[in-house]
């Protein structure tokens, strides 16, 4: 045998053994026995501050527009939204100077829009130029009822940049027992 063919055979044998050893793959990792649990949405805690006073700015067939102090904090707006939720679940809207019969007569939804001060509160009812520009300026919204469940409710805190923070899971049972109305 020619020395060059012996060297060539040795090189091919080395390459072949490397290829074979490199082709051995480890067994695939075992599938996890527990499926990844989806994280529950994080909702902010209920504030401990009392809700500030509010008044009815406007009412139509399915909506209350409410106004409170122009400098109300986010926590105070959230406290109003929880006050509305408590009144809905306890049927005590009359105790907070809103008509329980109006809420009971909803078909099937009633909306509550909460504004900081009256300046922008007319934006939904204005004909002509909007008082605060062509965007929504409400501070918080509470919705009671939907087309399938009259007790469904949802609330959002509306931030100045237009983003919203949902306060609870509207499809979960009420997480907070009603508080005494102030």
Phi, psi and omega in degrees: 000143182285140182299328181291321179290329177293318179294319180296319178295320180295319179295314178298322179296319180294315180296317181298318180291325177293317180297315181295318180288329178283338182278345178288118179256151178291157178299143180299146180299142181296140178295141180298135180288334180249130177289150179296129180274129179294142180283137177289147178297140180268123177249146181292152178291157176294132182290157180262353179284148177286153177290138176287163177296151175221165175222161178283124176268320183204149176218136171229199190295339182217016187215138166250133169250120184247147175235145176230190181303142179298334182257021179299136180284166175303317179299323179291322176296315178298321178298322176296317181298320175292325177299319177296318179297315179300316180295324179296314183285332180261357182056050183233035179299325180302326181293339178250023173067033171237148186285116176294323180294326175297315181293318181295333182273004183303152183228081346258007189239145168229136180250143174237120178250126182250128180242149170275104182077168185270349188308312185260354187297339180275001186301331181279347186239002185280139170254128183103204183297139178289144184293335183230019181100168187273058171210168182281134183239012176297153180264337180194154180225137174237132179239129178241124178092152170215187186284349179247332186220111182292345180263358178298139176213154182212152177214146176225143169267126181260119181277162183298336178273004178092350178284161183235148172242117175286139187267337178199170177277113184293344182264357178268156174300157182304124184273340184241126176293149180303139176266162174297136180286142180259000000 
